[in-house]
Amino acid sequence: GVLPTLVALLHGSSNSVRSKAADLLLKLAKDRPHVRLAAASGGALGPLAELLTGEEAKAQIVALRALGELAKERKCRLPIAETGACDATVSILTGEPDEEHQRAAVMLLHQLSSEQGTLPFVASSGVIPALVTILENGPDAVVAERLASLLQRLSLEPTTTQLVVEAGCVPPLVRLLQSGTPSHQRSAAITLSKLVYAPATHPHFMSSGALPVLREVLQMQEDSLWPHCLAIVRELSFVADYRSAILEEQFFPILISLLASPDPSIQEPSAATMLLIADNDQSVQ
């Protein structure tokens, strides 16, 4: 069949031939789970991972996409991680990649991070500082959402939460939310709204001055950021000390005004936060 031939070509000595074989494998595996599984078990993973460490940009991008396609199958993720693909992918991310490489690399790491068994490989690859750098530079919306999801997984996993905290993700994201371009602000808002569900990040939200920034954004006309900001305020309001800070920052009048929004993603978290604070703070009863 075609697949064994492609796998054999992947093991060849010519990068040009290997790159073309990887590209054909990518096309063959598209939307075909049985092909993905057969390629993984047939010896394609190692050669694809090796292409990531080469100097040819075209071979790297094809290999990233091919591994990303194979990683759509759960059974392929751990074998891919065991090839050293995570470390090689992070090396690409830290080498000032173009948008194509960046997107393909993030997509692959996002796929690999979705399994408990592969998450440690992603976490130990040094990916977190690289993700923060990408977010600071304002990636496109698709990449931003994958980064947000990836950072959320890393922050909620007990073995990697501290790594996320130590990488200092929250303060630069708060700064971007405050004064970045619209693309920067969207990336920051999405990511922060994911990270806030990890309690270990809460002190960093408070120490980085997130509340005044969130209040400022909620008073802006750009309401696409509001649902993400409201999710952060709501989650922080579960902590007594933070509820007091939220009241001191005069969030209540803003939340009341947002109740008039026809958008449930704005109206519901506004109401929920008000109720949570009112139920636990006598000063607003």
Secondary structure, 3 states (H helix, E strand, C coil): CHHHHHHHHHCCCCHHHHHHHHHHHHHHHCCCHHHHHHHHHCCCHHHHHHHHCCCCHHHHHHHHHHHHHHCCCHHHHHHHHHCCHHHHHHHHHCCCCCHHHHHHHHHHHHHHCCCCCCHHHHHCCCHHHHHHHHHHCCCCHHHHHHHHHHHHHHHHCCCCHHHHHHCCCHHHHHHHHHHCCHHHHHHHHHHHHHHCCCHHHHHHHHHCCHHHHHHHHHCCCCHHHHHHHHHHHHHHCCCHHHHHHHHHCCHHHHHHHHCCCCCHHHHHHHHHHHHHHHHHCHHHC
